Every structure is written in structure tokens, then in C-alpha cells.
Amino acid sequence: MRGHAVAAPGAGRRVGDGAPATSADPGDGTGPADRRWPRRVYQVGTEPDPRFTLANERTFLAWLRTALGLMVAAAAVRAFGADGSRWAAAVLAVLAVVVAAEAFPRWSRNERALRQQLPLPSTPVALVSAAGVVVAGVTIAVVVSI
């Protein structure tokens, strides 16, 4: 049927409510033991559609790739930039650390929101990252033009 969303198998199911037995089944009739980590994420709400969980994971990995790219940019600016580009390299390096440090907490908050069927929380890291890249870019442009 076109235009209708189809729920994936298991979507919307409460944690531990009649899920098929697995090798992790404790054998006491309570169903499989949920041993996923972090528990504070997986022990709330219902299982979301796996597509949303996987999209959240891809976003987490994209934040990590962004942090790696910022680290490489910082190293390149420091290695090949003019004397005054040291500040731009420092800004990029700090941004890399901030983005990497925020990646997991952001994934965790989003996953909990998905499981509780709440709106996804916002993050200031995107704005801070964009502003930092602009500052680094302007600094590099000024130093190169001098």
C-alpha cells in the first residue's frame, strides 16, 4: 500500500514483553534478559522502529567523522599554515574535542527520546561547531592575505 508506513517487526513492543526466546533467555519464563548497554537508554519505553535506531547510530558516527575531520584540519593548518594560523588550528582542535565528546551523549538522548516517543532534543553543538569553523576560516583567510 502506497503512502502508508509499515511498522517493522518488534516496533512499539515493550522491553521484555513476550519477545521470542534467545540464547540470553534466563530460563525463568520472564523472557530474554536485555543486556544491552547503556541500561539507562535501553530500560525505558518501547522498542522503536529499527530504522530510526539505525539512523540515530549513523548520525552518531557522522559526528565522530566530523570530529576526525576537524582534527585533521587542525593538524594541516598547523603544519602548513602561516605563523598566525596557530589560533585557527587551536580553534579547530578544540571543536574536534567538543564534537567528539558530545557525540555519545547526543546519541543517548536521542535514543531515549525515540524509545519514549518524545520529540528529539536539540543540541547546541551544531551551532557551536558552525561558529567555530567560521572563526577558524576567517582567521585563516586573514592570515593568508597578510
C-alpha positions in Angstrom: 0.0 0.0 0.0 1.5 3.3 -1.1 1.7 6.2 1.4 1.2 4.1 4.5 4.0 3.5 6.9 4.5 -0.1 7.9 5.9 -0.8 11.4 8.9 -3.0 11.4 8.6 -6.3 13.3 9.0 -5.6 17.0 8.4 -1.9 16.7 6.5 -0.5 19.6 6.9 -3.6 21.8 7.7 -3.0 25.5 11.0 -4.3 26.6 10.7 -8.0 27.7 7.0 -8.4 26.7 6.8 -11.8 25.0 9.8 -11.4 22.8 10.9 -14.7 21.3 13.4 -16.6 23.4 17.0 -16.3 22.6 20.3 -17.7 23.9 20.2 -14.9 26.5 16.9 -16.2 27.9 17.4 -16.7 31.7 15.0 -19.7 31.6 12.7 -18.4 34.3 9.8 -17.6 32.0 10.4 -13.9 32.1 11.7 -13.7 28.5 15.2 -12.8 27.3 17.5 -10.7 29.6 18.2 -7.4 28.0 21.9 -7.0 28.4 22.4 -4.0 26.1 24.4 -1.1 27.3 23.8 1.6 28.4 21.0 0.4 30.6 19.6 3.9 31.2 18.8 4.0 27.5 17.5 0.5 26.9 15.4 0.0 30.0 12.9 2.8 29.2 10.0 2.9 26.8 9.3 0.7 23.9 11.5 -0.6 21.1 11.4 2.0 18.3 11.3 1.1 14.7 14.8 -0.3 13.9 15.2 2.2 11.0 15.1 5.1 13.5 17.6 3.4 15.8 19.9 2.8 12.9 19.5 6.3 11.6 20.4 7.6 15.1 23.5 5.4 15.0 24.5 6.7 11.6 24.2 10.3 13.0 26.4 9.3 15.9 29.1 8.0 13.5 28.7 11.2 11.4 29.5 13.3 14.4 32.6 11.2 15.0 33.7 11.6 11.4 33.2 15.3 11.7 35.4 15.3 14.8 38.1 13.4 12.9 37.9 15.8 10.0 38.3 18.7 12.4 41.3 17.1 13.9 42.9 16.5 10.5 42.1 20.1 9.5 43.7 21.4 12.7 46.9 19.4 12.1 47.0 20.5 8.4 46.6 24.2 9.3 49.3 23.9 12.0 51.7 22.1 9.7 51.2 24.1 6.5 49.7 27.4 7.7 51.5 30.7 8.2 52.7 31.7 11.6 49.4 33.4 12.6 47.3 30.3 11.8 48.2 28.7 15.1 45.0 30.1 16.6 42.9 28.7 13.8 44.4 25.3 14.4 43.7 25.6 18.1 40.0 26.5 17.4 39.7 23.5 15.1 41.3 21.2 17.6 39.0 22.4 20.4 36.0 22.0 18.2 37.1 18.4 17.4 37.2 17.6 21.1 33.8 19.2 21.7 32.1 17.4 18.8 33.6 14.0 19.8 32.7 14.5 23.5 29.1 15.4 22.6 28.6 12.5 20.1 27.7 9.8 22.6 25.5 11.9 25.0 23.6 13.1 21.9 23.1 9.5 20.7 21.9 8.5 24.2 19.4 11.4 24.5 18.1 10.8 21.0 17.7 7.0 21.6 15.9 7.6 24.9 13.5 10.1 23.2 12.8 7.6 20.4 12.1 4.8 23.0 9.7 7.1 24.9 8.1 8.5 21.7 9.1 12.1 22.6 10.4 14.8 20.3 14.1 14.6 19.7 16.1 17.0 21.9 18.1 19.9 20.3 21.8 20.3 20.7 23.9 23.5 20.8 26.9 21.6 19.4 25.8 22.1 15.8 25.7 25.9 16.3 29.0 26.0 18.3 30.7 23.8 15.6 29.4 26.0 12.8 30.5 29.2 14.6 34.0 27.7 15.3 34.5 26.7 11.7 33.6 30.2 10.6 36.0 31.7 13.1 38.8 29.4 12.0 38.1 30.1 8.4 38.1 33.8 8.9 41.4 33.6 10.9 43.0 31.5 8.1 41.8 33.9 5.4 43.1 36.9 7.3 46.5 35.3 8.0 46.9 34.1 4.4 46.0 37.6 3.0 48.5 39.4 5.2 
